[in-house]
Amino acid sequence: MHLATPRPLRMPRLSRFGWLMALYAENHARMQRLFAAGDLAAGAYVSSIGDGLDVRLDVLERHAYTSELRLSYGLRDPHTGLPDPSAHLRLYRDARQLEATHCYAGRRWQDVLGLAPPPAQVLDHRLRMNTFLGKWLAYLAEQGHGVASLRPLPQAA
């Protein structure tokens, strides 16, 4: 009697680009649960939970299907005056994706990658930025930030 050997179960592999797209979808879901950013009008918002470290969400532009956002703490880099840390985000409402286009944590992306990085290095950097964004959003939710703590900032005259 001849025994058949079982075939190994092949699991499909997710490409780095596929992984990045999955991160975008996860980050969109986190942002929507946290601040419902897709529904916010252009303007500045702050989430304060009483720990002295307020989170600022700026809706920089709002278009038909996308919004440009900046997420940061109320801290400034002493050398540049820029919010530090901060993440510039593009929210695709129709595709339910949230992309971190660049992050600032003491250095700009050009300082990290150079002016003409190879595509694989750019993809790796985007994976790191969007993984960081997902962890940051999860942390903010754990700390108690959310729609209930989000308030619009008065417009400067």
N, C-alpha and C positions, 0 to 999 in steps of 0.2 A: 504494500500500500504506500502510495506517495503522498507525503504531507506538503501542502502548499505553505510557503512562507508568507507571512502577512506583509503587505506593502507598508512602508513607513508613511505615516500621515503627513502630508505636506501642508504646511500653513502658509498662506500667502504673506509675502513680505510687504510692508508699507514703505514706500520710497520716502526719502527725506522731504520731498515736495508734498507728498500726501500727508505726512506727519505734520507739516507746517499748516496745511489747510485744515486739518483736524484741530490744531491749536487755535486757529482763528475762530472756528465754530465754538469751541469750548469757551474761549475768552468772550465771545459775543454773549453766550448764555450767562456767564458769570456777571458781566457788566449789566445786562438787562435785569437780572435778579437783584443786583446790588443797587444800581441807581436809575434804572429804566432810561438810560441815556438816549435811546432812540426816540423817545418822546419829548425830550427837552428842547426848548427854544434856544437860539443863540444867546449867549451870555455867560456870566460867571456864577458858579455855585460853590458853596462850602458845606462840608459835612463835619460837624463838631460833636464829639461824644464826651467831652469833658476831660480828656486826658492831656490837653495842652498841645496836641499835635493834630491840627486840623488838616483835612484833605480838601484840596481844591480841584474842581472839575470845571474846565472852561470849554464851552461849546463855541469853538472859533468860527465855524461856518456850518451852515445847514443847507443842503441841496435836496433835490427831489429824492434821491436814493441813498445818499451818503451824508455823513456828518464828520467834520474834522474836530477832534477833541484834544485837550491836554489835561493829563492827570498829574497832580503834584501834591506835595505837602506845602505848608505855608513857610518853607525854608528857602533861603536864597544863597547861592554860591557867592562867597565874599569877593571873589576876583571878577566874576562876570556879571553878577547881579541877576542871573537866570535862576528860575526855580530849580532846586536840586534836592532830591532826584525828581525827574519828570519824565513822562512818556507822551509822545505825540502819537495819537491814535486816529485811524480812519475806520469809521463804523459804516458797514454796508448793510443798510436796513433790509433791502430786498433779498440779499444772499445770506443774511444772518451770519455775518463774519465781522470780526474786530481785529484789525491789524495794527500792531505797534510798528509805526514807520521809522521812528527813531527814539532812542532813550538817551537821557542826559543824566549821568551820575559822575559829575566832575570832569568828564571828557566828552567831546563830540565824536560821532561815528568816524569822521575823517581822521581823527587822532588815533583811533583804534585800528581802522582798516587801511588807511592810506587813501589817496585820491582815485586810484584805478585798481580796486581789488578784483581778483578773479571771481567769476560767478559762484563757484563752490564756496568760497570764503564768505561772500555776501549771504548765501543761503544759510550757512552755519550761523552767521551773526543774527540773521532774522529768527532762526530757531531759538537761539539763546535769549534774544529780546522778548519774544512772545512767550517763552517758558517763564521768564521772569515776570512778565505781565500777569500770567495766570496765577502764579504764586502770590503776587502782590494783591490781586483782587480777592483771592481766597483769604489772605491775611486780613484785609480790610473788613471783609464780612465777619470773620471770627472776632474782630475787635468790636463789632457793633455798628459799623458804618452801614448806611443804607438809605433807602428812600425816605424813611422817617426822620433821619438826621440831616438830610440835604436841604439847604435853604439857598434861595437866590441872593447874591450879593447886590447891594444897591449900586446903580450905575454912577460912575464918577461924572461930575458936572463939568 
